[in-house]
Amino acid sequence: MNPSDAIASLVAGGMTEQAIAAELNVNQTTINRIRRQVVTPSYETGKALVDLASTVARKARRRRA
């Protein structure tokens, strides 16, 4: 999963760009630019996005089980 896909997954799961930005301590505009692939995130931000999406997906699966 790449950072743009991670954002799409989080938004599809109900998170707003603003909520994602707050979790990562970045600006909402940064999240929007990454989502639109206007900018490439730093390694740290990209990894944090992928990790957050994985964690949210894991929690969602546990709730369904």
Contact map, one row per residue, 1 for C-alpha under 8 A:
11101100000000000000000000000000000000000000000001000000000000000
11111100000000000000000000000000000000000000010001000000000000000
11111110000000000000000000000000011000001000011011000000000000000
01111111000000000000000000000000011110000000000000000000000000000
11111111100000000000000000000000001000000000000000000000000000000
11111111110000000000000000000000000000000000000011011000000000000
00111111111000001001000000000010001000000000000010001000000000000
00011111111100000000000000000000001000000000000000000000000000000
00001111111110000000000000000000000000000000000000001000000000000
00000111111111110001000000000000000000000000000000001001000000000
00000011111111111000000000000000000000000000000000000000000000000
00000001111111100000000000000000000000000000000000000000000000000
00000000111111100000000000000000000000000000000000000000000000000
00000000011111110000000000000000000000000000000000000000000000000
00000000011111111011000000000000000000000000000000000000000000000
00000000011001111111000000000000000000000000000000000000000000000
00000010001000111111100000010011000000000000000000000000000000000
00000000000000011111110000110000000000000000000000000000000000000
00000000000000111111111000000000000000000000000000000000000000000
00000010010000111111111100010010000000000000000000000000000000000
00000000000000001111111111110110000000000000000000000000000000000
00000000000000000111111111110000000000000000000000000000000000000
00000000000000000011111110000000000000000000000000000000000000000
00000000000000000001111111000000000000000000100110000000000000000
00000000000000000000111111100000000000000000000000000000000000000
00000000000000000000110111110110000000000000000000000000000000000
00000000000000000100110011111110000000000000000000000000000000000
00000000000000001101110001111111000000000000000000000000000000000
00000000000000000000000000111111100000000000000000000000000000000
00000000000000000000100001111111110000000000000000000000000000000
00000010000000001001100001111111111000000000000000000000000000000
00000000000000001000000000011111111100000000000000000000000000000
00000000000000000000000000001111111111100000000000000000000000000
00110000000000000000000000000111111111111000000000000000000000000
00111011000000000000000000000011111111000000000000000000000000000
00010000000000000000000000000001111111100000000000000000000000000
00010000000000000000000000000000111111110000000000000000000000000
00000000000000000000000000000000111111110000000000000000000000000
00000000000000000000000000000000110111111000000000000000000000000
00000000000000000000000000000000010011111100000000000000000000000
00100000000000000000000000000000010000111111110000000000000000000
00000000000000000000000000000000000000011111110000000000000000000
00000000000000000000000000000000000000001111111000000000000000000
00000000000000000000000000000000000000001111111100000000000000000
00000000000000000000000100000000000000001111111110000000000000000
01100000000000000000000000000000000000001111111111000000000000000
00100000000000000000000000000000000000000011111111100000000000000
00000000000000000000000100000000000000000001111111110000000000000
00100110000000000000000100000000000000000000111111111000000000000
11100100000000000000000000000000000000000000011111111100000000000
00000000000000000000000000000000000000000000001111111110000000000
00000100000000000000000000000000000000000000000111111111000000000
00000110110000000000000000000000000000000000000011111111100000000
00000000000000000000000000000000000000000000000001111111110000000
00000000000000000000000000000000000000000000000000111111111000000
00000000010000000000000000000000000000000000000000011111111100000
00000000000000000000000000000000000000000000000000001111111110000
00000000000000000000000000000000000000000000000000000111111111000
00000000000000000000000000000000000000000000000000000011111111100
00000000000000000000000000000000000000000000000000000001111111110
00000000000000000000000000000000000000000000000000000000111111111
00000000000000000000000000000000000000000000000000000000011111111
00000000000000000000000000000000000000000000000000000000001111111
00000000000000000000000000000000000000000000000000000000000111111
00000000000000000000000000000000000000000000000000000000000011111
